[in-house]
Amino acid sequence: MAKNLVYDIHDKPKFNKLIIFAIQQLLAIMAATIAVPAIVGNGMSASAALFGAGVGTLVYQLFTKFRSPVFLGSSFAFIGSMAAAFAGAASMSLGYLGLLFGAAFAGLVYVVLALVVKFVGVQWINKLMPAAVIGPTVALIGLSLASAAINDVFSYGPKDGNNAFIMSGNLWISFICAIVTFVVVILCSTYGKKMTKLIPFIIGVLAGYAVAMIFTVIGYAASVDSLKIIDFAPFKALVADGVGIKTFLALPDFTFVEAFKGVKDFEWSYLATVAVAYIPVAFVVFAEHIADHKNLSSIIDEDLLENPGLHRTLLGDGVGSMAGAFFGGCPNTTYGESVGCVAITRNASIATITTTAMMAILISFVSPFVAFLDSIPGCVMGGVCITLYGFIAVSGLKMIQKVDLEDHANLFTVSVILISGIGGMAMSIGKVTITAIACALILGIIVNVLLHKFQKKED
């Protein structure tokens, strides 16, 4: 067992603890997983995306021989690709069919890359992406999410000319709820005893939700809209047509059901449109896949690129994405939020991740629980995400500690990645969007290779 872990990958917590740990993981990945279908729109189902994420994670665990403790959720990198699938479709059903084709194309890219790694090995990756490249890239993954966390804290409130949030009305209430959540999380994680130390996110979310509920009740009693932090619309929707089976259980709107209706409208030219939208993004996500697994490896003190092997993690991610998109429409990817949860709680138990996946599948049918998760205020999740995203960033910085920054080749490599990534060097080439993280990583690789090549010539 790694010295810094409470539960190693093969440890199995007692059943009652296992369920609580799984709920915590679920809370960590929930907001991002259901956000992707909400952003893409076109009638995509959040509960179906949750179901697909659970299925995709189980597939990933099978391919990695249950050795990699990370949850797969809806990938933000493919949002533009999914939008292009709908934009190029002749009908809504054909758009859903495009989502399945697109996920298949992206998954096949991973399969091809896995075969290359299987026969060539991973040493070339370690040379191409040493700690001087991977460290700042991992840090960027956390830092790039910082603005999302802060926007959640203030619930996307108005800003002044200096880009500062204008503190009035419910922004103060949002801020208070976020701070309560944040403080409870860090106190439980730092000073908590036994179980309290292992479930800081659950306790933090419940504390923040309780404070938000108090303000909301006062708001309704005093008819003050600025105090109404919790939106009860998800609960009202359960009884909109009266109390029935759907109030308690409901079948998610699976993507494949609507997609099969679009077969009659299929045209080969549309297939080319989808391929162009998805395949290049898959190569970009490949780089982020490596960064996530190197980060996770440093946390659990086991090299996942060697055991179970990068070829297995790639196959798991690729096939898991295809399986997830079949049900939920969204290609999946390893989640930084999940990695952060493992790092903070020091619980790397595969049993926890597997239980989380099964729980995600089950609760996608349970209407009241989905409604509760939907009702958690953004400011409360923002308080949680400050710690989660911060840990991802710090994990990358820890990798940089091992780098000799007196060597200018390393110094400029790290500098270029951080500045280009934080500066937002994202590029749109046709219908393909290369994220700032991917651009920074590619630029860092080029700088690292060139500088070390010239360094060898001088020696």
C-alpha positions in Angstrom: 0.0 0.0 0.0 1.2 3.5 -0.8 2.1 5.3 2.4 -0.2 8.2 1.7 -3.3 6.1 1.1 -6.0 5.0 3.6 -7.4 2.5 1.1 -5.2 1.0 -1.6 -6.6 -0.1 -5.0 -7.3 -3.7 -3.8 -8.8 -2.7 -0.4 -12.5 -3.3 0.1 -14.2 -1.0 2.7 -17.1 -2.4 4.7 -20.4 -2.2 2.8 -21.9 0.7 4.7 -18.7 2.7 4.3 -18.5 1.7 0.6 -21.9 3.1 -0.2 -21.0 6.4 1.5 -17.6 6.6 -0.4 -19.4 5.9 -3.6 -22.0 8.7 -3.0 -19.1 11.1 -2.4 -17.4 10.1 -5.7 -20.8 10.5 -7.4 -21.1 14.0 -6.0 -17.6 14.9 -7.2 -18.3 13.9 -10.8 -22.0 14.7 -11.0 -22.1 18.3 -12.0 -19.7 18.0 -15.0 -21.3 14.7 -16.2 -24.7 16.2 -16.5 -23.5 19.6 -17.7 -22.3 18.3 -21.1 -25.8 17.2 -22.4 -27.3 20.4 -20.9 -24.8 22.5 -22.9 -25.2 20.6 -26.2 -29.0 20.7 -25.8 -31.2 19.2 -28.6 -33.2 17.2 -26.0 -30.2 15.2 -24.7 -30.9 13.6 -21.4 -28.8 14.2 -18.2 -30.0 10.9 -16.6 -29.0 9.0 -19.8 -25.6 10.6 -19.7 -25.2 9.5 -16.1 -26.2 6.0 -17.0 -23.7 6.0 -19.9 -21.0 7.3 -17.6 -21.6 4.4 -15.2 -21.5 1.8 -18.1 -18.4 3.4 -19.6 -16.6 3.3 -16.2 -17.4 -0.4 -15.7 -16.1 -1.2 -19.3 -12.9 0.8 -18.4 -12.4 -1.2 -15.2 -12.8 -4.5 -17.1 -10.1 -3.5 -19.6 -7.7 -2.2 -17.0 -8.2 -5.3 -14.9 -9.6 -3.3 -12.0 -6.3 -1.5 -11.3 -7.1 2.1 -12.2 -9.2 4.0 -9.6 -10.9 6.7 -11.7 -14.4 7.4 -12.9 -15.2 8.1 -16.6 -17.7 11.0 -17.2 -19.0 13.0 -20.1 -16.1 14.7 -22.0 -16.2 18.5 -22.4 -13.6 18.2 -25.3 -16.3 16.7 -27.6 -18.9 19.4 -27.0 -18.0 21.1 -30.3 -18.0 17.7 -32.1 -21.5 16.8 -30.7 -22.8 20.2 -31.8 -21.4 19.6 -35.3 -23.2 16.3 -35.4 -26.5 18.0 -34.8 -25.7 20.9 -37.1 -24.9 18.7 -40.0 -27.9 16.4 -39.6 -31.0 16.5 -41.7 -33.2 15.5 -38.7 -32.9 15.4 -35.0 -32.9 11.6 -35.1 -30.0 11.6 -37.6 -28.2 13.9 -35.2 -28.5 11.3 -32.5 -27.2 8.7 -34.9 -24.3 11.0 -35.6 -23.4 11.0 -31.9 -23.1 7.2 -32.1 -21.0 7.3 -35.2 -18.8 10.0 -33.8 -18.2 8.1 -30.5 -17.3 5.0 -32.6 -14.7 7.1 -34.6 -13.2 8.5 -31.5 -13.1 5.1 -29.8 -11.4 3.5 -32.9 -8.7 6.2 -32.6 -8.0 5.0 -29.1 -8.0 1.4 -30.3 -5.4 2.1 -33.0 -3.2 4.1 -30.5 -3.5 1.2 -28.0 -2.2 -1.2 -30.6 0.7 1.0 -31.4 1.6 1.3 -27.7 1.2 -2.5 -27.2 3.8 -3.3 -29.9 6.1 -0.2 -29.5 5.9 0.2 -25.7 5.6 3.4 -23.6 9.2 4.5 -23.4 8.8 6.8 -26.3 6.0 8.5 -24.5 8.1 9.0 -21.4 10.8 10.6 -23.5 8.3 12.7 -25.4 6.4 13.8 -22.3 8.8 13.8 -19.3 7.9 15.4 -15.9 8.8 18.8 -17.3 6.0 18.4 -19.8 3.4 16.4 -17.9 3.7 18.3 -14.6 2.7 21.8 -15.9 0.0 20.1 -18.1 -1.6 18.4 -15.1 -1.4 21.8 -13.2 -3.2 23.4 -16.2 -6.0 20.9 -16.0 -6.8 22.2 -12.5 -6.1 25.8 -13.2 -8.2 25.8 -16.4 -11.2 24.8 -14.3 -10.6 27.6 -11.7 -12.9 30.1 -13.4 -15.7 27.5 -13.6 -15.4 27.0 -9.8 -15.5 30.7 -9.0 -18.4 31.3 -11.4 -20.3 28.6 -9.6 -19.5 30.3 -6.3 -21.1 33.5 -7.4 -23.7 31.7 -9.5 -22.7 33.6 -12.6 -23.4 37.0 -11.2 -22.9 40.4 -12.9 -19.4 41.9 -13.1 -18.1 45.5 -13.2 -15.6 47.1 -15.6 -12.7 45.6 -13.6 -14.2 42.1 -14.1 -15.0 41.9 -10.4 -18.3 40.4 -9.3 -20.8 43.0 -8.1 -21.7 42.0 -4.6 -25.3 42.6 -4.2 -28.5 40.6 -3.7 -28.1 36.8 -3.8 -24.4 37.0 -4.7 -23.7 37.5 -1.0 -25.9 34.6 -0.1 -24.2 32.4 -2.8 -20.8 33.4 -1.4 -21.8 32.5 2.1 -23.1 29.1 1.1 -19.9 28.4 -0.9 -17.6 29.5 1.9 -19.5 27.3 4.4 -19.2 24.3 2.0 -15.5 25.0 1.4 -14.6 25.5 5.1 -16.4 22.4 6.2 -14.7 20.3 3.4 -11.2 21.5 4.4 -11.8 21.2 8.2 -13.1 17.6 7.8 -10.3 16.7 5.5 -7.6 18.2 7.7 -8.8 17.7 11.2 -11.6 15.0 10.8 -11.3 11.7 12.6 -11.9 8.3 11.0 -15.0 8.4 8.8 -15.3 12.2 8.8 -11.9 12.5 7.2 -12.9 10.1 4.4 -16.1 11.8 3.4 -15.4 15.6 3.5 -17.3 16.3 0.3 -20.5 14.7 1.5 -20.4 16.6 4.8 -19.5 19.8 3.0 -22.3 19.5 0.4 -24.9 18.7 3.1 -23.7 21.7 5.2 -23.8 24.1 2.2 -27.2 22.7 1.2 -28.5 23.2 4.7 -27.4 26.8 4.8 -28.9 27.4 1.4 -32.2 25.8 2.5 -32.3 28.1 5.5 -31.9 31.2 3.3 -34.4 29.8 0.8 -37.1 29.1 3.4 -36.6 32.7 4.8 -36.8 34.0 1.2 -40.2 32.3 0.6 -41.5 33.3 4.0 -40.5 37.0 3.5 -41.1 37.0 -0.3 -37.4 38.0 -0.9 -36.3 36.5 -4.2 -32.6 37.2 -3.6 -32.7 34.6 -0.7 -34.2 31.8 -2.8 -30.9 30.0 -3.5 -32.4 26.5 -4.0 -34.5 25.9 -7.2 -37.3 23.4 -6.4 -38.2 23.0 -10.1 -36.7 19.5 -10.4 -39.0 18.4 -7.5 -42.0 20.1 -9.0 -41.4 18.4 -12.3 -41.9 15.0 -10.5 -45.5 15.8 -9.7 -46.4 18.1 -12.6 -48.7 15.5 -14.1 -49.8 14.1 -10.7 -48.2 11.4 -8.5 -47.5 8.3 -10.4 -44.7 5.7 -11.2 -42.7 8.4 -12.9 -42.6 10.4 -9.7 -40.4 7.7 -8.3 -38.9 5.8 -11.2 -38.4 6.8 -14.8 -36.6 5.3 -17.8 -33.8 7.6 -19.1 -34.1 8.8 -22.7 -31.4 6.6 -24.1 -29.6 7.9 -27.2 -29.7 4.7 -29.2 -33.5 4.7 -29.2 -33.7 8.0 -31.0 -30.7 7.3 -33.1 -32.1 4.2 -34.7 -35.0 6.3 -36.0 -32.5 8.3 -38.0 -31.2 5.4 -40.1 -33.7 6.2 -42.8 -32.2 9.7 -43.3 -28.6 8.5 -43.4 -26.2 9.9 -46.1 -22.6 9.1 -46.6 -21.6 12.7 -46.8 -22.9 13.2 -43.3 -20.7 10.4 -42.0 -17.7 12.3 -43.4 -18.8 15.4 -41.5 -19.0 13.5 -38.2 -15.6 11.9 -38.8 -13.9 15.2 -39.3 -15.6 16.6 -36.2 -14.6 13.7 -33.9 -11.3 12.1 -35.0 -9.0 15.1 -34.5 -10.4 15.7 -31.0 -9.7 12.1 -30.1 -6.0 12.7 -30.7 -6.2 15.8 -28.4 -7.9 13.9 -25.6 -5.2 11.2 -26.0 -2.7 13.6 -24.6 -5.0 14.5 -21.7 -5.5 10.8 -21.1 -1.8 10.3 -20.5 -1.6 13.4 -18.2 -4.5 12.1 -16.1 -3.0 8.7 -15.7 0.5 10.0 -14.9 -1.2 12.2 -12.2 -3.1 9.3 -10.8 0.0 7.1 -10.9 1.8 9.6 -8.7 -1.1 9.6 -6.2 -1.4 5.8 -5.8 2.4 5.3 -6.2 2.0 2.8 -9.1 2.8 3.4 -12.7 -0.5 2.8 -14.5 1.3 3.2 -17.9 3.2 0.0 -17.1 0.6 -1.9 -15.1 -2.0 -2.5 -16.3 -0.4 -0.7 -19.2 -1.2 2.3 -21.3 -2.6 0.1 -24.1 -5.2 -1.2 -21.6 -6.2 2.2 -20.3 -6.6 3.5 -23.8 -8.7 0.5 -24.8 -10.8 1.0 -21.7 -11.3 4.7 -22.3 -12.1 4.2 -26.0 -14.5 1.3 -25.7 -15.9 2.8 -22.6 -16.6 6.0 -24.5 -18.4 4.1 -27.2 -20.5 2.2 -24.7 -21.3 5.4 -22.8 -22.3 7.3 -25.9 -24.5 4.4 -27.0 -26.7 5.1 -24.0 -26.1 8.8 -23.1 -24.7 10.3 -26.4 -21.6 11.7 -24.7 -18.1 10.2 -25.2 -16.5 9.7 -21.8 -13.1 10.5 -20.4 -11.2 10.1 -17.2 -12.3 12.8 -14.8 -10.0 15.1 -13.0 -12.7 15.6 -10.3 -12.5 11.8 -9.6 -8.7 11.9 -9.4 -8.9 14.9 -7.1 -11.4 13.0 -4.8 -9.0 10.1 -4.6 -6.1 12.5 -3.7 -8.0 14.4 -1.0 -9.7 11.4 0.7 -6.7 9.1 0.1 -9.2 6.4 -0.9 -8.0 4.6 -4.1 -10.2 1.6 -3.6 -11.3 0.2 -7.0 -14.4 -1.2 -5.1 -15.4 2.4 -4.5 -15.1 3.4 -8.1 -17.0 0.2 -9.3 -19.8 0.9 -6.7 -20.0 4.5 -7.9 -20.4 3.3 -11.5 -23.2 0.9 -10.5 -24.8 3.6 -8.4 -24.7 6.0 -11.3 -26.6 3.5 -13.4 -29.2 2.8 -10.7 -29.9 6.4 -9.7 -30.5 7.4 -13.3 -33.8 5.6 -12.9 -34.6 7.1 -9.5 -36.4 10.3 -10.1 -36.3 11.9 -6.6 -32.6 11.3 -6.2 -31.8 12.8 -9.7 -34.1 15.7 -8.7 -32.1 16.2 -5.5 -28.8 16.2 -7.3 -30.2 18.7 -9.8 -31.3 21.0 -7.0 -27.9 21.3 -5.4 -27.1 25.0 -5.9 -24.2 25.9 -8.1 -22.6 27.9 -5.2 -22.4 24.8 -3.0 -20.8 22.8 -5.8 -18.5 25.7 -6.4 -17.2 25.5 -2.8 -16.4 21.8 -3.3 -14.8 22.4 -6.7 -12.3 25.0 -5.3 -10.7 22.1 -3.3 -11.0 19.5 -6.1 -9.6 21.6 -8.9 -6.9 23.0 -6.5 -5.7 19.5 -5.7 -5.4 18.7 -9.4 -3.3 21.8 -10.0 -1.1 21.1 -6.9 -0.6 17.5 -8.1 1.0 18.9 -11.3 3.1 21.3 -9.3 4.4 18.4 -7.2 5.6 16.7 -10.4 7.5 19.9 -11.3 9.3 19.7 -8.0 11.3 16.8 -9.4 12.4 18.7 -12.4 15.8 20.5 -12.5 14.7 24.0 -13.4 18.3 25.2 -13.4 18.4 23.4 -16.7 17.1 26.1 -19.2 15.7 23.4 -21.5 13.4 22.3 -18.6 12.8 25.9 -17.4 11.5 27.1 -20.8 9.5 24.0 -21.4 7.6 24.5 -18.1 7.3 28.2 -18.7 5.8 27.9 -22.2 3.2 25.3 -21.1 2.0 27.4 -18.2 1.8 30.7 -20.0 0.2 29.5 -23.2 -2.3 27.3 -21.2 -3.2 30.0 -18.6 -3.3 32.6 -21.4 -6.0 30.5 -23.2 -4.2 29.6 -26.4 -7.1 27.7 -27.9 -7.5 27.3 -31.6 -10.4 26.6 -33.9 -9.4 25.0 -37.2 -12.4 24.5 -39.3 -14.9 22.6 -37.2 -12.1 21.3 -34.9 -11.4 23.1 -31.6 -8.0 22.4 -30.0 -8.3 23.3 -26.3 -5.8 25.6 -24.6 -4.5 22.6 -22.6 -3.9 20.6 -25.8 -2.2 23.6 -27.5 0.0 24.1 -24.5 0.9 20.5 -24.3 1.8 20.3 -28.0 3.9 23.5 -27.8 5.6 22.2 -24.7 6.5 18.9 -26.4 8.0 20.7 -29.4 10.0 23.1 -27.2 11.2 20.2 -25.0 12.3 18.1 -28.0 14.1 20.9 -29.8 15.9 22.2 -26.8 17.1 18.8 -25.6 18.2 17.9 -29.2 20.3 21.1 -29.5 21.6 20.4 -25.9 22.9 16.9 -27.0 24.6 18.4 -30.1 26.5 20.9 -27.9 27.6 18.1 -25.6 
